[in-house]
Each structure stands twice: as C-alpha cells, then as structure tokens.
Amino acid sequence: MPDTRQNSLRAGPDGTGRFGEFGGRFVSETLMPLILALEDEYERAKDDPTFWAEMDDLWEHYVGRPSPLYHASRLTEHLGGAKVYLKRDELNHTGAHKINNVLGQIILARRMGKTRIIAETGAGQHGVATATVCAKFGLQCVVYMGAHDVERQAPNVFRMRLLGATVVPVTSGRGTLKDAMNDALRDWVTNVRDTFYCIGTVAGPHPYPAMVRDFQSIIGKEVRWQMEKAEGRLPDTIVAAIGGGSNAMGLFHPFLDDPSVRIIGVEAGGKGVDDRMEHCASLTGGRPGVLHGNKTYLLQDDDGQILEGYSISAGLDYPGIGPEHSWLHDIGRAEYVSITDKEALEAFQLCCALEGIIPALEPSHALAHVMKIAPALPREHLIVMNMCGRGDKDIFTVAKHLGVEVKA
Ligand SMILES: *Cc1c(COP(=O)(O)O)cnc(C)c1O
C-alpha cells in the first residue's frame, strides 16, 4: 500500500496528480469523467484488502511471484568488484514485468463492471500481457498498434490474435507507439460505458502514473525482504532500464526514503546521445513538455514536435518518460544515464555466456551500466539489477547485429 507519510519521497503525487511540476492531467473535458471514475475506483480498491488478496493470489498462482533474487556469481567474479544480484522478473508468465501491472488494471476493470479492454502497444509486450489476462477472464480485448510496428513485430501480433485479441493497425501520424496511444484515448471517449483503457507504463494522465507504479512496486517490495534474507541489509545500488519507466519505478519506489540506497535509471542511448537524435534518452537528451495527458521530459525538436527516437530495443523507444522519474531527476534523488546499442549488445552476450540467462535487450542496457560501475566498487557493495524481461524475442535482432543469419 502506498506510503502517505509527510516528508516522504514516496508520498506523491499530490491531489492534482503532480510530482513537483511534472505529471498532472492534461486531457479534454470529454475524457475527464472517465479519468475521475477510474481514480475513484482505484482509491477505493487501494484500501480494500479483498482487492489485494485477489492480486496476491494471481501473482502467486498465475504470474509465478515472488520472482527470485539471484546472486550472479560468475558475473560478479568476472567484473571483480561489487556483488551483483539479478531480480528475476523475466521468469514471470509472458516473460516480463508488464503482467504485474496488467493484472491490477484488469481486476480494477472487473470491479467497475467493464467488459471491453483497450490497450496500446509498441513492441507488443504490453499488448501480449493484456491479451493474456483478458483471455484468462473472458474479456474482449482491442490492442492499438502502430502500422509500422505491426509489420516489425509480426510474432507478437500473431500471439495477441491467438489469445483472442483484435489488433488494430494505426496509420495516423507516423504509425508508431505515440500514435497508437492517441488512438486508444480516442476509442476510450467514444466507448465510455463498457471500456477500460489499460496503459502499459507509468505515463498518461493522473492516476495512471501512480497506479501503474503501485502495481509494479511488488518488484521493489520483494527485493527488500529478499535482500534482508540474503544479506541482512538493504542493497547499496539499484539499477533498472527505462522505456516509459514502469519496471524502474517498481524497483525504485520502495527505496526512495532510504538515502543509503543509490538509484540509477538507464535510458536507451541508441547510436549515441547527440543532435542526430538516434536515441531514446528522454531525460539525458530531452526537455519538458506535454504528451499523453502529462507533463514530463520528452524528445522534441526546436519547435516542440515530438520526435520518434531510436533504440535497438523496441521496448525502450517511447519518446517520453514517466513524470515521477522527471521529478526524481530534477530533485537529484535518482541518477539517469544512457547506454548505447553497442554496449547493450556486449552485456547481452556476457550475460548469456556467464550466467546462462538470455536477457531481453531492455535489461541488457541496465546490465551494461552495472558492468561499467561494478569493477570500481568494493566487494561488500551490493547491486541489484532488475532483469525485467527474457531475451527469446530478441535473438533475431541480435543475430542480425552480429552478422549471423538465423531463419525463424
Ligand atoms: C516494455 C518493456 C520495457 C520498457 O517499459 P518500462 O515501462 O520502462 O518498464 C523494458 N523491458 C521490457 C522487458 C519490456 O517488455
């Protein structure tokens, strides 16, 4: 349950959904009643033990939580410094952290009597998680996906269809994730009565950033007791990859009030963070603006046009970042760095070879940063990195970059 103590960094957002100057609710009047009804229901559910009992039951029996906290001993030895632990969220059902949040939102939708779930998806991971939970509950599922992404992510499109979802290719704008999110919002206002919009990261208008964070916080809460059990104390550094920022917020949030814990978010540096803009580092290479109903750091050109961004990892190419990260960045509580495609690919291969774990390209970015900092840290220094997804989906991309031909 979220902490509402005063002077706590975990207390946000305020009543208007702001984290400092970030977040809020920049939506049309037609959307407002829907957002308020959702906020109302979430506030009620949050304090209702039966809601959390249902979550806990499904987290355990359907998702497979708690995910292990694993000491990566060969990686630690290889790096020769800090002791590295991996939080194994790639072992969740559907292979990533996304389902933690989807489960929460869909249980909420059922409490509200909604029968039709809509979602946006970029690489398809959130779409697959949503289609999965909808199948489990017999709910209608419509997933908006940029036409360009539908082509690039054919296996995930097929998965969603197998799971019974309708995938709608979005051709407006440039046909990518940003446009899919706009179309999903449009669908929501036209299908008010029966539809629930399930957002896949800590973005969107209030209460989404806080709600998604609360659902993903299961990651950090487990790390706290698992680390206590393994080492008898808190970790010294926690590290996670950032697309929109949900797996990172889930790991970070339970540690915000522990000043001894260093917090590092890793953005996708693509081909390098410079003015060619071939990256997705919203915090290290963007500036504040408004997108998808909230104020946050965004990739934009001089005229305020939102830029698409680029990363080897499709799951990281959202042009914004959750507003709470923007605030944590500005107050200095968390550090944000970027890692290039090339560095992520090296980390990917090292993890396969030393630990027998094929990581997704997204957490490979976090691992690449761990590889940079661990060697110079003392052996007692404890690092926890969130292994937020498995890499089966990425082997063809990796093969291509390594110049290897692999037929599906
Ligand atoms: C979707 C995804 C991400 C990026 O989303 P966040 O909201 O930043 O967590 C990162 N890793 C994996 C494995 C994903 O599927």
The ligand as a MOL file (V3000), in Angstrom:
LIG
                    3D

  0  0  0     0  0            999 V3000
M  V30 BEGIN CTAB
M  V30 COUNTS 15 15 0 0 0
M  V30 BEGIN ATOM
M  V30 1 C 8.0970 -2.8090 -22.0480 0
M  V30 2 C 9.4040 -3.1990 -21.5440 0
M  V30 3 C 10.3140 -2.2510 -21.0330 0
M  V30 4 C 10.0580 -0.7880 -21.0170 0
M  V30 5 O 8.9780 -0.3730 -20.2420 0
M  V30 6 P 9.1280 0.2770 -18.8180 0
M  V30 7 O 7.7910 0.8960 -18.5830 0
M  V30 8 O 10.2130 1.3180 -18.8900 0
M  V30 9 O 9.4490 -0.7730 -17.8380 0
M  V30 10 C 11.5130 -2.7120 -20.5280 0
M  V30 11 N 11.8250 -4.0180 -20.5320 0
M  V30 12 C 10.9910 -4.9630 -21.0130 0
M  V30 13 C 11.4170 -6.3820 -20.9620 0
M  V30 14 C 9.7540 -4.5830 -21.5350 0
M  V30 15 O 8.9290 -5.5240 -22.0100 0
M  V30 END ATOM
M  V30 BEGIN BOND
M  V30 1 1 1 2
M  V30 2 1 2 3
M  V30 3 2 2 14
M  V30 4 1 3 4
M  V30 5 2 3 10
M  V30 6 1 4 5
M  V30 7 1 5 6
M  V30 8 2 6 7
M  V30 9 1 6 8
M  V30 10 1 6 9
M  V30 11 1 10 11
M  V30 12 2 11 12
M  V30 13 1 12 13
M  V30 14 1 12 14
M  V30 15 1 14 15
M  V30 END BOND
M  V30 END CTAB
M  END
